[in-house]
Amino acid sequence: MPSWLYDCGRALGSLVLLGIACALLGAAALPPALGLELAWGRLGLAGVALGVPVAFAAWGVGYCLLVIAVKWLSFSRFKPGSYPFASLTVARWAAISYLALVANELFLRWVIGMPFINWWYQALGARIGRGVTINTFVISDWDMITIDDDVFVGGRATVIGHAGEMNQLRLAPVHIGKKCSIGQEAAIFPGVVMKDGAVVGANAVVPKFTELGEGEIWGGVPARFIKKRGE
């Protein structure tokens, strides 16, 4: 495929995605807007002031529900493997990722640490156990992500299951075992396995396909083994 044709396709795709995102945002905003109009008619300015937080929450949840619906209705369940950038699989992956990014920036950043964000990732395909605390909205490639029971994910940590390599999108599973801890602003890349009780320190970067043993503490850039817990 000529490079100019590929670039034109990307530009057109970006415009289409922007249009879809705006349409979903508008659809999600309609019920809260009607609610605020009703509050204005009955209680005036005081009603609107009281209703704005509820309307914002309803709008955010509504948009998230629409994104989840788009993912499943478009059969966008992804499997590990390598896919050419110029492929339908990557186009679907990019579209869902973009729509989720809009949710991250406009709504989810305000609900990190709350049960809703766990539900959001589960609804998108991630496997998340009980007692998991997620203080970040930078988790993507949900079909690749498994987080077992009693895990703590620190603020602004990144957990992703993809990498771009040689004009290919590579998807690989990430498994975070029971009672693991990921520090603030740490990064977990595709193929990483954290055995039960493993710890990644704040700001650490765990390279692709790294395995952290049970109870091991890792830190640094790139992350390296430091010691076992309890030593």
C-alpha positions, 0 to 999 in steps of 0.5 A, a space after each residue: 500500500 502506498 504511504 500516501 494512501 495509508 496516511 489518508 486512511 489514517 486521517 479519515 479514520 481519525 475524523 470518523 472516530 471523532 465523529 463517533 465519540 461526539 455522537 456517543 457523548 451527545 447521546 450520553 448527555 441527553 438524559 442528564 440534560 433533560 433532568 437538569 431542565 426538569 430541575 430548573 423548571 421545578 426548583 430554579 437555579 438551586 435545583 440546577 446547582 444541586 443536579 449538576 453533580 448527579 448529571 455529570 455522573 449520569 453522563 459519564 456512566 452513560 458514555 462508558 456504557 455506550 463504549 462497552 456496547 460498541 466494543 461488544 457489538 463490534 465483536 472487538 474481543 482481542 487475542 494475543 498475537 501480532 497484527 499488521 497496522 493496516 488490518 481490520 483488527 488493528 483498526 477495531 483495536 484503535 477505535 475502541 482504545 480511542 473511545 475509552 481514552 475519551 472516557 479516561 480524560 473526561 470522566 474516569 480520572 475522577 472515579 479512580 479508586 472507586 469500585 466503578 473503575 473495577 467494573 469498567 475494566 471488567 466490562 471491557 474484558 479484563 479479569 479482576 478478582 476480589 479486593 482489588 484497588 485500582 488508583 489509575 485510569 491508564 489500563 488498556 488492552 483489557 482482554 490481555 489483563 488478569 488481576 487476581 485478588 487483593 492487588 493494589 495498583 498505585 496512582 497513575 500506574 500504567 498496565 498495558 498489553 500491547 506494543 508496536 513493533 516493525 509495523 505490527 501491533 503485538 498483543 500479549 497477556 499481563 498477569 498480576 497475581 494475588 496480593 501484588 502491589 504496583 507503585 505510583 506511576 510504575 509501568 507494566 508492559 505486555 507479557 509481564 507476569 507478577 507471581 503472588 505477592 510481588 511488588 513493583 516500586 514507584 516509577 519503575 518500568 517493568 520490560 516486556 515479558 519479564 517474570 517477577 517471582 513470588 514475593 519479589 520486590 523490583 524497582 528502577 528503570 528498567 526494573 530489576 530484582 531488589 530483594 524478597 519480601 521479609 528479607 
